[in-house]
Amino acid sequence: MSIADYQSQVADSTSSPQSTGGLFDTVDARTNLAGSNKMEILLFSLGTPETFGINVFKVKEVCRAMEITKTPNMPVGVDGIVSLRGHILPVLTLAKFMGLDRAMSNAQGTMMVAEYSRHILGFLVHDVDRIIRVDWDKVRPADDLFSGNKDMITAITELPDGKLVSILDVEQVLATAFGEDVVGGVDKVENGHELCIFFVDDSAVARKKISEVLDKMGVKNLQANNGLEGWERLKGLADTAQNSGLNLHDQIQVVLVDAEMPVMDGYVLTQHIKADKRFDGIPVVMHSSLSSEANRAMGKRVGVDYYVPKFDAPILSNTLRPLLA
């Protein structure tokens, strides 16, 4: 579907006048965000005073809520399924899923169709507002800032008027609704106990899965929760190796980075690594749920050596294995 057709559909089907007239009309320009440490967020409401957001790259489209077909054996929290342009996708009401009972008196009349880690699903929300562009260094992890529904929020940011935006953790929503995939099809690496991978991801779910893969490979790992923390730790390791006359490559064989992270994203982190000669010969693998060709191009632009979509344990291990040889 063309951008013009898509804009027409949004104008016809969303309840918020601010979401009409070209909600995604700058989508092509978004591929130029690599290395700028910026992200774009689609703001939405669940019928409560809070404002929520979701990374624009995860949203395929926005449309009016559709009639949901109830089916047996649906995961807890999933309302049913809908048929959208030939695709059958599960739908969940975000307010109910997040335990925001006070929102349920308000109609959840808009559906955001999200694509994440090769899953497509619909989120029923009250309405959508607009797209904003923010600096990642203005986005803060949500740890210890929320209670109750904090597991569904990955970060917060602040609007110019001082209003806070809670950014949805789509990966956590998927894991909670459909269960975490069992890591299988991963073999041990010869002499893996002598090898180490440094990985950076802000999602607790992702860090757990990556750790499980590396454990099955028998490879040691070091980890960080965002790009800035990762860069500080990597610089510290490089400084220590340099001062000791050691080769950093003997201590770290691969750096694995997520794309979107608060404070510093994976694109800027990659730029820092590639600009530091001490990391020459250490490949950077981007492991991201944002697996479109545009995102691959963004990664390549800043020097990413390999791009792996989340989350497929065999693909991840098969990508890392030759880099550890």
C-alpha positions as a Python dict, from the first residue, in 0.01 Angstrom:
ca = {
    (1, 'M'): (0, 0, 0),
    (2, 'S'): (135, 341, -93),
    (3, 'I'): (198, 617, 159),
    (4, 'A'): (-87, 817, 4),
    (5, 'D'): (-327, 525, 38),
    (6, 'Y'): (-211, 469, 391),
    (7, 'Q'): (-267, 833, 484),
    (8, 'S'): (-616, 812, 338),
    (9, 'Q'): (-690, 504, 545),
    (10, 'V'): (-567, 672, 864),
    (11, 'A'): (-775, 980, 792),
    (12, 'D'): (-1084, 763, 743),
    (13, 'S'): (-1037, 534, 1038),
    (14, 'T'): (-867, 696, 1338),
    (15, 'S'): (-1059, 885, 1601),
    (16, 'S'): (-797, 1148, 1676),
    (17, 'P'): (-792, 1447, 1439),
    (18, 'Q'): (-422, 1495, 1515),
    (19, 'S'): (-348, 1152, 1372),
    (20, 'T'): (-495, 1237, 1030),
    (21, 'G'): (-341, 1401, 730),
    (22, 'G'): (-10, 1224, 702),
    (23, 'L'): (67, 1053, 1028),
    (24, 'F'): (349, 862, 859),
    (25, 'D'): (422, 1103, 574),
    (26, 'T'): (792, 1130, 664),
    (27, 'V'): (854, 757, 685),
    (28, 'D'): (1130, 765, 424),
    (29, 'A'): (1318, 1029, 621),
    (30, 'R'): (1325, 801, 923),
    (31, 'T'): (1592, 586, 765),
    (32, 'N'): (1825, 885, 809),
    (33, 'L'): (1807, 870, 1189),
    (34, 'A'): (2099, 627, 1213),
    (35, 'G'): (2380, 777, 1416),
    (36, 'S'): (2174, 1077, 1526),
    (37, 'N'): (2080, 915, 1859),
    (38, 'K'): (1717, 1005, 1790),
    (39, 'M'): (1399, 800, 1776),
    (40, 'E'): (1043, 870, 1671),
    (41, 'I'): (752, 775, 1894),
    (42, 'L'): (384, 740, 1812),
    (43, 'L'): (191, 881, 2109),
    (44, 'F'): (-132, 711, 2212),
    (45, 'S'): (-385, 706, 2495),
    (46, 'L'): (-550, 423, 2684),
    (47, 'G'): (-830, 639, 2818),
    (48, 'T'): (-639, 750, 3128),
    (49, 'P'): (-450, 1073, 3199),
    (50, 'E'): (-119, 902, 3115),
    (51, 'T'): (40, 935, 2772),
    (52, 'F'): (200, 627, 2617),
    (53, 'G'): (433, 582, 2322),
    (54, 'I'): (561, 316, 2084),
    (55, 'N'): (859, 328, 1848),
    (56, 'V'): (727, 425, 1503),
    (57, 'F'): (936, 155, 1338),
    (58, 'K'): (726, -108, 1517),
    (59, 'V'): (394, 25, 1386),
    (60, 'K'): (270, -101, 1051),
    (61, 'E'): (-53, 95, 1052),
    (62, 'V'): (-333, 245, 1258),
    (63, 'C'): (-699, 174, 1192),
    (64, 'R'): (-1040, 170, 1355),
    (65, 'A'): (-1097, -117, 1598),
    (66, 'M'): (-1246, -417, 1419),
    (67, 'E'): (-1484, -690, 1524),
    (68, 'I'): (-1285, -952, 1711),
    (69, 'T'): (-1344, -1324, 1669),
    (70, 'K'): (-1321, -1516, 1995),
    (71, 'T'): (-1136, -1846, 1962),
    (72, 'P'): (-1063, -2121, 2215),
    (73, 'N'): (-728, -2164, 2384),
    (74, 'M'): (-616, -1806, 2333),
    (75, 'P'): (-333, -1689, 2562),
    (76, 'V'): (-443, -1503, 2874),
    (77, 'G'): (-498, -1137, 2791),
    (78, 'V'): (-549, -1190, 2418),
    (79, 'D'): (-905, -1092, 2319),
    (80, 'G'): (-921, -1290, 1994),
    (81, 'I'): (-824, -1258, 1631),
    (82, 'V'): (-907, -1036, 1334),
    (83, 'S'): (-852, -1063, 961),
    (84, 'L'): (-669, -766, 816),
    (85, 'R'): (-570, -758, 449),
    (86, 'G'): (-546, -1133, 429),
    (87, 'H'): (-355, -1176, 755),
    (88, 'I'): (-496, -1333, 1069),
    (89, 'L'): (-353, -1159, 1373),
    (90, 'P'): (-414, -1177, 1748),
    (91, 'V'): (-552, -868, 1920),
    (92, 'L'): (-525, -757, 2280),
    (93, 'T'): (-667, -460, 2467),
    (94, 'L'): (-361, -285, 2608),
    (95, 'A'): (-541, -118, 2899),
    (96, 'K'): (-682, -450, 3022),
    (97, 'F'): (-356, -630, 2957),
    (98, 'M'): (-163, -374, 3159),
    (99, 'G'): (-410, -383, 3446),
    (100, 'L'): (-539, -28, 3396),
    (101, 'D'): (-895, -104, 3505),
    (102, 'R'): (-980, 265, 3534),
    (103, 'A'): (-935, 294, 3157),
    (104, 'M'): (-1190, 30, 3069),
    (105, 'S'): (-1484, 270, 3106),
    (106, 'N'): (-1348, 446, 2796),
    (107, 'A'): (-1391, 290, 2454),
    (108, 'Q'): (-1075, 144, 2305),
    (109, 'G'): (-1173, 237, 1952),
    (110, 'T'): (-840, 240, 1768),
    (111, 'M'): (-612, -47, 1671),
    (112, 'M'): (-239, -12, 1626),
    (113, 'V'): (-94, -293, 1416),
    (114, 'A'): (256, -365, 1541),
    (115, 'E'): (529, -580, 1388),
    (116, 'Y'): (797, -701, 1622),
    (117, 'S'): (1041, -990, 1603),
    (118, 'R'): (853, -1127, 1303),
    (119, 'H'): (524, -1124, 1496),
    (120, 'I'): (229, -910, 1386),
    (121, 'L'): (-42, -828, 1636),
    (122, 'G'): (-305, -567, 1706),
    (123, 'F'): (-315, -340, 2011),
    (124, 'L'): (-652, -186, 2097),
    (125, 'V'): (-605, 165, 2238),
    (126, 'H'): (-829, 461, 2312),
    (127, 'D'): (-680, 678, 2037),
    (128, 'V'): (-354, 788, 1879),
    (129, 'D'): (-218, 1140, 1894),
    (130, 'R'): (91, 1226, 1690),
    (131, 'I'): (449, 1133, 1615),
    (132, 'I'): (729, 1305, 1805),
    (133, 'R'): (1105, 1290, 1758),
    (134, 'V'): (1316, 1265, 2073),
    (135, 'D'): (1683, 1231, 2160),
    (136, 'W'): (1771, 893, 2308),
    (137, 'D'): (1968, 1068, 2580),
    (138, 'K'): (1636, 1217, 2696),
    (139, 'V'): (1488, 867, 2727),
    (140, 'R'): (1535, 699, 3062),
    (141, 'P'): (1491, 335, 3164),
    (142, 'A'): (1171, 276, 3359),
    (143, 'D'): (1331, 60, 3630),
    (144, 'D'): (1204, 146, 3977),
    (145, 'L'): (989, 430, 3844),
    (146, 'F'): (665, 240, 3808),
    (147, 'S'): (465, -9, 4006),
    (148, 'G'): (197, -252, 3888),
    (149, 'N'): (237, -225, 3511),
    (150, 'K'): (605, -132, 3511),
    (151, 'D'): (701, -457, 3336),
    (152, 'M'): (516, -340, 3025),
    (153, 'I'): (703, -9, 3013),
    (154, 'T'): (1063, -5, 2893),
    (155, 'A'): (1144, 365, 2926),
    (156, 'I'): (1008, 714, 2981),
    (157, 'T'): (1068, 1048, 2815),
    (158, 'E'): (939, 1399, 2869),
    (159, 'L'): (747, 1625, 2632),
    (160, 'P'): (834, 1995, 2603),
    (161, 'D'): (533, 2077, 2824),
    (162, 'G'): (671, 1855, 3101),
    (163, 'K'): (429, 1569, 3046),
    (164, 'L'): (584, 1224, 3077),
    (165, 'V'): (550, 955, 2811),
    (166, 'S'): (567, 587, 2906),
    (167, 'I'): (720, 387, 2618),
    (168, 'L'): (567, 45, 2566),
    (169, 'D'): (789, -263, 2594),
    (170, 'V'): (644, -463, 2305),
    (171, 'E'): (890, -745, 2364),
    (172, 'Q'): (767, -787, 2722),
    (173, 'V'): (404, -778, 2605),
    (174, 'L'): (476, -1058, 2359),
    (175, 'A'): (662, -1265, 2616),
    (176, 'T'): (384, -1222, 2872),
    (177, 'A'): (101, -1299, 2630),
    (178, 'F'): (255, -1582, 2431),
    (179, 'G'): (529, -1712, 2657),
    (180, 'E'): (902, -1700, 2606),
    (181, 'D'): (1038, -1926, 2335),
    (182, 'V'): (1241, -2222, 2455),
    (183, 'V'): (1596, -2191, 2329),
    (184, 'G'): (1673, -2492, 2115),
    (185, 'G'): (1887, -2595, 1820),
    (186, 'V'): (2205, -2448, 1968),
    (187, 'D'): (2530, -2647, 1985),
    (188, 'K'): (2839, -2585, 2193),
    (189, 'V'): (3136, -2402, 2047),
    (190, 'E'): (3476, -2568, 2067),
    (191, 'N'): (3682, -2403, 2343),
    (192, 'G'): (3386, -2176, 2413),
    (193, 'H'): (3497, -2131, 2772),
    (194, 'E'): (3795, -1934, 2640),
    (195, 'L'): (3575, -1699, 2435),
    (196, 'C'): (3365, -1399, 2536),
    (197, 'I'): (3085, -1198, 2376),
    (198, 'F'): (2992, -854, 2503),
    (199, 'F'): (2623, -779, 2448),
    (200, 'V'): (2408, -472, 2510),
    (201, 'D'): (2027, -475, 2534),
    (202, 'D'): (1783, -272, 2742),
    (203, 'S'): (1518, -546, 2748),
    (204, 'A'): (1532, -790, 3041),
    (205, 'V'): (1355, -1047, 2824),
    (206, 'A'): (1615, -1012, 2548),
    (207, 'R'): (1908, -1026, 2789),
    (208, 'K'): (1771, -1348, 2938),
    (209, 'K'): (1729, -1508, 2594),
    (210, 'I'): (2073, -1400, 2474),
    (211, 'S'): (2232, -1533, 2791),
    (212, 'E'): (2055, -1867, 2741),
    (213, 'V'): (2190, -1894, 2385),
    (214, 'L'): (2545, -1808, 2491),
    (215, 'D'): (2526, -2051, 2783),
    (216, 'K'): (2419, -2328, 2547),
    (217, 'M'): (2708, -2236, 2319),
    (218, 'G'): (2937, -2257, 2621),
    (219, 'V'): (3061, -1902, 2562),
    (220, 'K'): (3130, -1649, 2836),
    (221, 'N'): (2957, -1312, 2822),
    (222, 'L'): (2961, -961, 2959),
    (223, 'Q'): (2652, -743, 2933),
    (224, 'A'): (2518, -390, 2967),
    (225, 'N'): (2168, -245, 2977),
    (226, 'N'): (2201, 48, 2736),
    (227, 'G'): (2440, 192, 2484),
    (228, 'L'): (2604, 445, 2714),
    (229, 'E'): (2663, 188, 2987),
    (230, 'G'): (2795, -51, 2723),
    (231, 'W'): (3034, 207, 2580),
    (232, 'E'): (3169, 301, 2922),
    (233, 'R'): (3234, -65, 3004),
    (234, 'L'): (3391, -132, 2664),
    (235, 'K'): (3620, 169, 2698),
    (236, 'G'): (3722, 45, 3041),
    (237, 'L'): (3809, -297, 2902),
    (238, 'A'): (4005, -137, 2618),
    (239, 'D'): (4194, 91, 2858),
    (240, 'T'): (4286, -202, 3081),
    (241, 'A'): (4405, -411, 2787),
    (242, 'Q'): (4607, -121, 2649),
    (243, 'N'): (4771, -44, 2983),
    (244, 'S'): (4854, -412, 3033),
    (245, 'G'): (4995, -456, 2683),
    (246, 'L'): (4724, -711, 2599),
    (247, 'N'): (4523, -757, 2280),
    (248, 'L'): (4161, -661, 2340),
    (249, 'H'): (4051, -916, 2078),
    (250, 'D'): (4183, -1191, 2304),
    (251, 'Q'): (3935, -1082, 2571),
    (252, 'I'): (3629, -998, 2359),
    (253, 'Q'): (3563, -1167, 2028),
    (254, 'V'): (3226, -1012, 1933),
    (255, 'V'): (3010, -716, 2038),
    (256, 'L'): (2635, -776, 2007),
    (257, 'V'): (2414, -465, 2021),
    (258, 'D'): (2044, -387, 2021),
    (259, 'A'): (1927, -106, 1793),
    (260, 'E'): (1689, 93, 2013),
    (261, 'M'): (1801, 165, 2367),
    (262, 'P'): (1754, 456, 2607),
    (263, 'V'): (2034, 707, 2669),
    (264, 'M'): (2240, 584, 2370),
    (265, 'D'): (2111, 366, 2088),
    (266, 'G'): (2294, 84, 1913),
    (267, 'Y'): (2375, 291, 1606),
    (268, 'V'): (2568, 553, 1804),
    (269, 'L'): (2733, 281, 2011),
    (270, 'T'): (2849, 115, 1689),
    (271, 'Q'): (2989, 445, 1563),
    (272, 'H'): (3192, 483, 1882),
    (273, 'I'): (3328, 129, 1854),
    (274, 'K'): (3420, 166, 1488),
    (275, 'A'): (3593, 500, 1553),
    (276, 'D'): (3821, 347, 1818),
    (277, 'K'): (4115, 161, 1663),
    (278, 'R'): (4147, -58, 1970),
    (279, 'F'): (3834, -243, 1857),
    (280, 'D'): (3967, -317, 1506),
    (281, 'G'): (3899, -678, 1416),
    (282, 'I'): (3613, -716, 1666),
    (283, 'P'): (3289, -749, 1467),
    (284, 'V'): (2971, -571, 1572),
    (285, 'V'): (2650, -770, 1531),
    (286, 'M'): (2320, -584, 1556),
    (287, 'H'): (2049, -801, 1711),
    (288, 'S'): (1721, -618, 1667),
    (289, 'S'): (1347, -671, 1641),
    (290, 'L'): (1347, -391, 1384),
    (291, 'S'): (1434, -623, 1098),
    (292, 'S'): (1320, -426, 792),
    (293, 'E'): (1556, -349, 506),
    (294, 'A'): (1551, 16, 616),
    (295, 'N'): (1685, -81, 956),
    (296, 'R'): (1950, -304, 800),
    (297, 'A'): (2056, -10, 583),
    (298, 'M'): (2075, 212, 892),
    (299, 'G'): (2299, -42, 1062),
    (300, 'K'): (2524, -78, 760),
    (301, 'R'): (2559, 299, 737),
    (302, 'V'): (2719, 320, 1081),
    (303, 'G'): (2944, 18, 1037),
    (304, 'V'): (2745, -281, 1167),
    (305, 'D'): (2912, -596, 1036),
    (306, 'Y'): (2618, -836, 1068),
    (307, 'Y'): (2245, -789, 1130),
    (308, 'V'): (2037, -1057, 1305),
    (309, 'P'): (1659, -1028, 1358),
    (310, 'K'): (1520, -1107, 1703),
    (311, 'F'): (1459, -1364, 1821),
    (312, 'D'): (1571, -1690, 1662),
    (313, 'A'): (1822, -1880, 1873),
    (314, 'P'): (1967, -2098, 1591),
    (315, 'I'): (2010, -1797, 1360),
    (316, 'L'): (2178, -1598, 1636),
    (317, 'S'): (2412, -1883, 1729),
    (318, 'N'): (2488, -1962, 1362),
    (319, 'T'): (2579, -1597, 1303),
    (320, 'L'): (2806, -1580, 1607),
    (321, 'R'): (2976, -1920, 1563),
    (322, 'P'): (3206, -1835, 1268),
    (323, 'L'): (3298, -1505, 1433),
    (324, 'L'): (3432, -1698, 1731),
    (325, 'A'): (3655, -1927, 1526),
}
